[in-house]
Amino acid sequence: MTVSSALRRAALGVLLIAMGMVAMLSALAACESPDPVAPGDVDPGPTFGAEIALGIVGRGRVTSDPMGLDCPSSCFARVVLADPSVDGGDGGVTLTAIETVGAHFVGWTFAEVDLGVRARGPSECSPMTRKSATRSLDSSRVISVPFGETTGTPPRGREEECAAFTTVPVAYAVTATFEDDFVPPLPDADVPDGGLTPLFDSPGNGPAKEIGVAGGYVYWRYEQNGLSGIASAFPGSSQVDVLVSPFDAITRFDVDTHVVFQHANGTLQAIESGNGFVVTLGNAPVCDALASDTFNVYCRANSLGTSTLYSWPISGAAMPTTVYVLPPGRDLAVDGQRFYFSDDKGGFTDQAVISSTPLGGDGGVAITTALIADQTSPRDLLGGSSYLFWLDDRGGGISSARSGYSFTPSTAHPSASGQAVRFIAADRFSARYWVGMAGPGLGGGSILRAFVLSSATTLFRDGIRGLGGLAVDSSYVYWTQSDGRVFRAPINDARL
């Protein structure tokens, strides 16, 4: 975009804040203006322009014209035009994605979130909220977002007195995603060839099931004569270790920061990240979902119309504690700041809500923040640096793979849907995720690569024999098969 000299001379209100995306949007939602607001009638100036909340995922940076941004990490900017008819109001802001050497640009995603802004008029009319503008996933390195105005929503209870001050600049919540380049292995390198050769074989002769990666090791559940075992191996080594022999059924298995699993008799056990020592945490209620972070293991158990969140130290050296009382639901995720879970609302179509609550808890009812509404029965919830991923059981055997923001209320964005959708996996720091599809016949399974906040998908692998589990780390996609084998392929390798 060519910016006129008049625009460069215009009275631009520009605010640049170098901060993380989560803290940035929290400040926006609270509308903490950098300029003090005096009591009474205040007019902070023009309202025609744009506000941009910019997130960066991966190794790259974004520059802009005319804002003068140069963002190697998430940032925020605001520009308003004193006189749009003179200052180039028919233009907009150009954003340019610049890759770091060894990485490539994936695309821009636009999220619909509620953003706050200081209103023209009395201070009690702030924050004036409005939804950010959205558009489809865009892989162009240079894009332009137009200037404009929109109508905001005054604080609750002040709609009438603030009706004359609802005009505000348009807003955009944009994420630029970069990914490391895939470097093919050398011919003599001891690396599996992208999924054509098994990475590992399970002990015994049964199918391989759920799989995950923690501390650089691959862990998976396998079956033998209807009983469950757990195996582990380090990529690059041919040795497979049996950590739990198949002596009973394992009803829950989760690999997050650590490996956590529950036996049919209620015994809860864990394997600390990166080692092969099985720790018995004790007998637990029937866990509907498991999760773990650096220090603790968590179990969500439903009973009598409520759901209780329990916590054990990963060392197993203490009794469990009650963290929160939650509404009923069967999913759970945790990161360094919050728990994420669903309120299933009785399983009624489009009534379930995915919410969050802070870490900690004193055993009482959780104070929650609703993030994603209009779900039916979410499961397999995964948390990323800025996103949530899950499968929504829509009834009738139909599941939908979906994504949304993890730090602010947003709309769910479905990708693949149907009876074949069975698995979902995501790297915490990626803006892409993977969907496992079951299929008829011996080689009917497939894996799709999906994009956050978008319905776009691409085929990653097909011809999979009885897909049993799916996992992702920062470099590879892993999956298990009904023949007991474990495969992996580089995340940027599109070979079929």
C-alpha positions in Angstrom: 0.0 0.0 0.0 1.3 3.5 -0.9 0.7 5.9 1.9 0.2 9.6 0.9 2.3 12.3 2.4 -0.9 13.8 3.8 -1.5 10.6 5.8 2.1 10.8 7.2 1.3 14.3 8.3 -2.0 13.4 9.8 -2.6 13.5 13.5 -2.0 9.8 14.3 -2.7 8.4 17.7 -0.3 5.5 17.9 0.2 3.3 20.9 2.8 0.5 20.8 2.9 -2.0 23.6 5.4 -4.8 23.5 3.7 -7.5 25.6 2.5 -11.1 25.4 -0.8 -11.7 23.7 -2.6 -12.9 26.8 -1.7 -9.9 28.9 -2.3 -7.6 26.0 -5.9 -8.7 25.3 -6.6 -8.8 29.0 -5.7 -5.2 29.2 -7.8 -4.4 26.2 -10.8 -6.2 27.7 -10.4 -4.1 30.8 -9.8 -1.0 28.6 -6.9 0.3 30.7 -6.1 3.4 28.6 -2.5 4.6 28.7 -3.9 8.2 29.0 -5.5 9.3 32.2 -9.2 10.0 31.9 -10.5 13.0 33.8 -14.0 12.9 35.3 -16.8 14.4 33.3 -17.1 14.8 29.6 -13.9 13.8 27.7 -13.5 13.5 24.0 -10.2 11.6 23.2 -10.3 12.6 19.6 -11.0 11.0 16.2 -12.7 7.6 15.8 -11.9 6.6 12.2 -8.9 4.3 12.0 -7.8 0.8 13.2 -6.6 -1.0 16.3 -4.6 -4.1 15.8 -3.8 -6.8 18.4 -1.0 -8.7 16.8 0.2 -12.2 17.9 3.3 -13.9 16.7 3.6 -17.7 16.7 7.0 -19.2 15.7 10.2 -17.6 14.5 9.5 -14.4 12.6 8.4 -10.8 12.9 5.8 -8.4 11.5 6.3 -4.9 10.2 3.6 -2.4 9.2 3.0 0.8 7.3 2.0 3.5 8.3 2.2 2.4 12.0 6.0 1.8 11.9 5.6 -1.5 13.8 8.5 -4.0 14.0 7.2 -6.8 16.2 9.4 -9.9 16.9 6.7 -10.9 19.5 3.1 -10.0 20.2 2.2 -6.3 20.2 -0.6 -3.8 19.9 -1.0 -0.6 17.9 -3.7 2.0 17.3 -4.0 4.6 14.6 -6.8 7.2 14.1 -7.1 9.8 11.4 -7.9 13.4 12.2 -9.7 14.0 8.9 -10.3 10.8 6.8 -11.3 12.7 3.7 -7.8 14.3 3.7 -5.6 11.8 5.5 -6.3 8.7 3.3 -9.3 7.1 5.0 -9.8 4.8 2.0 -6.5 3.1 2.7 -5.5 0.9 5.6 -2.6 -0.7 7.5 -0.2 -3.0 5.6 1.2 -5.9 7.6 4.3 -7.7 6.3 5.4 -11.1 7.6 9.2 -11.6 7.6 10.6 -15.1 8.3 13.7 -15.8 10.4 16.3 -17.8 8.5 15.3 -21.5 8.8 11.6 -20.8 9.1 8.7 -20.1 6.7 5.5 -18.1 6.9 2.3 -20.2 7.3 -0.4 -17.6 7.3 -2.6 -15.0 9.1 -5.6 -15.9 11.2 -8.2 -13.4 12.3 -10.1 -14.1 15.5 -13.5 -12.7 16.6 -13.0 -11.4 20.2 -14.5 -8.7 22.3 -12.1 -5.7 22.6 -12.5 -2.6 24.8 -11.7 1.0 23.9 -12.0 4.3 25.7 -15.1 6.0 24.5 -15.7 9.5 23.4 -17.6 11.2 26.2 -17.8 10.7 29.9 -15.4 8.3 31.5 -18.3 6.2 32.8 -19.0 5.2 29.1 -15.7 3.3 29.0 -14.9 0.6 28.2 -16.8 0.7 24.9 -16.6 -2.9 23.6 -16.8 -4.2 20.0 -16.0 -7.4 18.2 -12.8 -7.6 16.2 -13.3 -8.0 12.4 -12.6 -11.4 10.9 -11.8 -12.9 7.6 -10.5 -16.2 6.2 -7.1 -17.7 6.7 -4.6 -15.8 4.4 -1.2 -17.2 3.4 0.0 -14.0 1.6 3.1 -12.5 3.2 1.8 -9.0 2.8 -1.8 -8.1 3.6 -3.8 -4.9 4.2 -6.5 -4.3 6.7 -8.8 -1.2 6.1 -9.4 1.7 8.3 -13.0 2.3 9.4 -15.5 2.9 12.2 -17.9 0.6 14.0 -20.5 0.8 16.7 -19.4 -0.3 20.2 -21.5 -1.5 23.2 -21.5 0.7 26.3 -21.1 -0.7 29.8 -24.1 -2.6 31.0 -26.7 -0.2 32.5 -25.4 2.9 30.7 -26.7 2.3 27.2 -29.0 5.3 27.1 -26.6 7.9 28.6 -23.7 6.7 26.4 -25.7 6.3 23.1 -24.1 9.4 21.5 -20.6 8.1 22.0 -20.7 4.6 20.6 -18.7 5.2 17.4 -15.2 3.6 17.7 -12.4 2.5 15.4 -12.5 -0.9 13.8 -10.4 -3.6 15.6 -8.5 -6.6 14.4 -7.1 -9.6 16.4 -4.5 -11.0 14.0 -2.0 -13.9 14.5 1.0 -14.4 12.2 2.2 -18.0 12.2 5.7 -19.1 11.3 7.1 -22.7 11.3 10.6 -24.1 11.1 11.6 -25.5 7.7 11.7 -29.3 7.2 15.1 -30.5 6.4 15.0 -34.1 4.9 17.3 -36.5 6.7 20.5 -37.7 5.0 20.2 -41.0 3.3 22.4 -42.7 5.9 20.8 -41.0 8.9 19.2 -43.3 11.4 15.8 -41.7 11.1 12.5 -43.4 10.0 11.5 -42.4 6.5 8.5 -40.2 7.4 6.1 -43.0 8.3 6.9 -45.7 5.7 8.9 -47.7 8.1 7.8 -48.4 11.7 9.4 -46.4 14.4 8.7 -49.1 17.1 6.8 -52.4 17.4 4.7 -52.9 20.5 5.4 -55.9 22.7 3.1 -58.8 22.2 0.7 -59.2 19.2 -2.1 -56.8 20.0 -3.1 -53.3 18.7 -1.4 -50.1 19.8 -3.7 -47.4 21.2 -3.3 -44.0 22.8 0.2 -42.4 22.4 2.0 -39.3 23.7 5.4 -37.7 24.1 6.9 -36.4 27.3 10.4 -35.5 28.2 11.6 -36.7 24.8 10.3 -40.2 25.2 7.3 -41.8 23.4 4.8 -43.5 25.6 1.8 -45.6 24.3 -0.8 -48.0 25.6 -1.0 -51.4 23.9 -3.3 -54.3 24.3 -2.6 -58.0 24.6 -5.4 -60.6 25.0 -7.8 -57.8 26.0 -5.5 -56.5 28.7 -3.6 -53.2 28.7 0.1 -52.5 28.9 2.2 -49.4 28.7 5.4 -49.2 26.6 8.1 -46.5 26.2 11.0 -45.9 23.9 13.4 -43.1 22.9 13.3 -42.1 19.2 16.6 -43.1 17.6 16.8 -46.2 19.8 15.5 -49.6 18.9 14.9 -50.6 22.5 11.2 -50.7 23.7 10.7 -50.9 27.4 7.6 -52.4 29.0 6.7 -50.1 31.9 3.4 -51.7 32.8 2.7 -55.3 31.9 -0.7 -56.3 30.6 -2.4 -57.6 33.7 -5.7 -55.7 33.7 -7.6 -53.0 31.8 -6.4 -49.4 31.8 -9.6 -47.2 31.6 -7.9 -43.8 31.3 -4.6 -42.9 29.7 -3.2 -39.3 29.3 0.2 -38.0 28.3 0.6 -34.3 29.1 3.6 -33.1 31.1 3.7 -36.6 32.6 2.0 -39.9 31.8 -1.1 -40.6 34.0 -3.4 -43.6 33.9 -6.1 -45.3 35.9 -6.7 -49.1 36.1 -10.2 -50.7 36.1 -9.9 -51.3 39.9 -9.5 -47.5 40.5 -5.7 -47.4 41.1 -4.2 -44.2 39.8 -0.6 -44.3 38.6 1.8 -41.9 36.9 5.2 -41.9 35.2 7.2 -38.8 35.6 8.3 -37.1 32.4 11.4 -38.6 30.8 11.8 -41.7 33.1 10.4 -45.1 33.4 9.5 -45.2 37.1 5.8 -46.0 37.8 4.5 -44.1 40.8 1.3 -45.3 42.5 -0.8 -42.3 43.6 -3.4 -44.5 45.3 -7.1 -45.4 44.8 -9.1 -42.7 43.3 -12.7 -42.1 42.2 -13.5 -43.1 38.6 -11.7 -40.3 36.6 -13.6 -39.0 33.7 -10.5 -37.0 32.6 -6.9 -36.8 33.6 -4.2 -34.1 33.2 -0.8 -33.1 34.6 1.5 -30.1 34.9 5.0 -29.7 36.3 4.3 -30.7 39.9 0.8 -32.3 40.0 -1.5 -34.9 38.5 -5.2 -34.0 38.2 -8.4 -36.2 38.1 -11.8 -34.9 37.2 -14.6 -37.2 38.6 -18.3 -36.8 38.1 -20.8 -37.8 40.8 -24.4 -36.8 41.7 -24.7 -33.9 39.3 -21.3 -32.3 40.1 -17.7 -32.8 39.1 -14.8 -32.7 41.5 -11.2 -31.8 40.6 -8.6 -33.7 42.6 -4.9 -33.2 42.7 -1.9 -35.4 43.6 1.8 -34.4 43.7 3.6 -36.3 40.9 5.9 -37.8 43.5 3.0 -39.6 45.0 4.2 -38.7 48.5 1.0 -37.0 49.8 -2.7 -37.6 49.9 -4.9 -36.1 47.2 -6.6 -32.7 47.8 -9.8 -31.3 46.4 -9.0 -28.4 44.1 -12.4 -27.3 42.8 -16.0 -28.3 42.5 -16.9 -28.0 38.8 -20.1 -28.5 36.8 -20.4 -32.0 35.2 -18.2 -32.7 32.2 -15.7 -35.2 30.9 -12.7 -33.2 29.7 -9.8 -31.4 31.4 -6.7 -29.5 30.3 -4.1 -27.5 32.3 -1.3 -25.1 31.5 0.9 -22.9 33.7 -1.9 -20.5 34.6 -5.3 -22.1 34.3 -7.5 -25.2 34.1 -9.8 -25.7 31.1 -12.9 -27.8 31.2 -16.5 -28.1 30.0 -19.9 -27.7 31.5 -21.8 -30.3 29.5 -25.3 -28.8 30.4 -26.9 -32.3 30.4 -25.6 -33.2 26.9 -28.1 -31.0 25.1 -27.2 -29.9 21.6 -25.3 -26.6 21.4 -25.7 -26.0 25.2 -22.2 -27.0 26.6 -19.7 -24.3 27.4 -15.9 -24.6 27.6 -14.5 -22.5 30.5 -11.4 -21.8 32.5 -10.5 -21.2 36.1 -7.2 -20.2 37.7 -4.7 -22.7 39.1 -4.8 -23.1 42.9 -8.2 -23.6 44.4 -9.4 -24.2 47.9 -11.8 -27.0 47.3 -14.8 -24.8 46.8 -16.9 -24.0 43.8 -14.7 -22.6 41.0 -15.0 -19.0 39.7 -15.1 -19.6 36.0 -14.6 -17.7 32.8 -16.7 -18.9 29.8 -14.6 -19.1 26.7 -16.4 -21.2 24.1 -20.2 -21.5 23.9 -22.6 -23.5 21.7 -21.0 -26.9 22.1 -22.7 -30.3 22.7 -20.3 -32.7 24.5 -16.6 -31.6 24.3 -13.9 -34.2 24.9 -10.1 -34.7 24.3 -9.5 -31.0 25.3 -6.0 -29.8 24.6 -4.5 -26.5 25.6 -1.9 -24.5 23.7 0.0 -21.3 24.1 -2.9 -19.3 22.8 -5.5 -21.8 21.6 -7.7 -24.7 22.7 -8.4 -27.8 20.6 -11.1 -30.4 21.2 -13.5 -32.9 19.6 -17.2 -32.0 20.1 -19.4 -35.1 20.2 -22.4 -33.9 18.2 -24.5 -37.1 18.7 -25.4 -39.8 16.3 -21.8 -40.8 16.1 -20.7 -37.5 14.6 -17.7 -35.7 16.0 -16.3 -32.3 15.0 -12.7 -31.2 15.5 -12.6 -27.6 16.7 -10.3 -24.8 17.8 -10.7 -21.5 19.7 -8.8 -19.0 21.8 -7.7 -20.1 25.3 -7.4 -16.6 26.9 -10.6 -14.7 25.8 -14.1 -15.6 24.8 -14.3 -16.5 21.1 -16.3 -18.5 18.6 -15.5 -22.2 18.0 -14.0 -22.9 14.5 -14.7 -26.4 13.2 -12.5 -28.2 10.7 -13.2 -31.8 10.0 -16.6 -33.3 11.1 -18.2 -36.7 10.6 -18.4 -40.3 11.9 -14.7 -40.9 11.0 -13.3 -38.2 13.2 -11.8 -40.0 16.2 -8.5 -38.3 17.3 -7.0 -34.9 17.8 -3.5 -33.8 18.6 -1.6 -30.5 18.8 1.7 -29.1 19.7 1.4 -26.4 22.5 3.3 -23.8 20.5 1.9 -24.5 17.0 -1.0 -22.8 15.2 -1.8 -26.0 13.4 -3.3 -29.2 14.7 -3.9 -32.8 13.4 -7.2 -34.8 13.1 -7.2 -38.6 13.0 -9.8 -40.2 10.8 -10.9 -43.8 11.0 -11.9 -45.5 7.8 -13.2 -48.8 6.3 -10.8 -51.5 5.3 -7.3 -52.4 6.5 -5.7 -49.1 5.2 -8.7 -46.7 5.4 -7.4 -44.4 8.1 -6.0 -41.0 7.5 -4.6 -37.9 9.3 -5.5 -34.3 8.3 -3.6 -31.2 9.0 -5.9 -28.5 10.3 -5.5 -24.8 10.9 -6.6 -22.9 14.0 -9.6 -20.6 13.7 -10.3 -21.9 10.2 -12.1 -24.7 8.4 -9.2 -25.3 6.1 -7.5 -28.8 6.2 -4.9 -30.7 4.1 -4.3 -34.4 3.9 -1.2 -35.3 5.9 -1.2 -39.2 5.7 -3.6 -41.8 4.4 -3.6 -45.6 4.0 -3.2 -46.0 7.8 -4.0 -49.5 9.1 -6.4 -49.2 12.0 -5.4 -45.8 13.5 -5.3 -46.2 17.2 -3.8 -43.0 18.6 -2.3 -39.7 17.6 0.2 -37.3 19.1 2.4 -34.4 18.1 5.5 -32.7 19.4 7.4 -29.8 18.0 9.0 -31.8 15.2 6.9 -34.9 14.5 3.4 -36.4 14.2 3.2 -39.9 15.9 0.5 -42.5 15.4 -0.3 -46.1 16.4 -1.9 -48.8 14.4 -4.0 -51.9 15.0 -1.0 -54.1 14.0 0.8 -52.9 17.1 3.2 -50.6 15.3 4.2 -47.0 16.0 5.0 -44.5 13.2 6.1 -40.9 13.0 6.5 -38.3 10.2 8.0 -34.8 10.3 5.3 -32.2 10.8 6.2 -30.3 7.7 6.6 -33.5 5.5 3.6 -33.7 3.1 4.7 -36.9 1.5 2.0 -39.6 1.2 
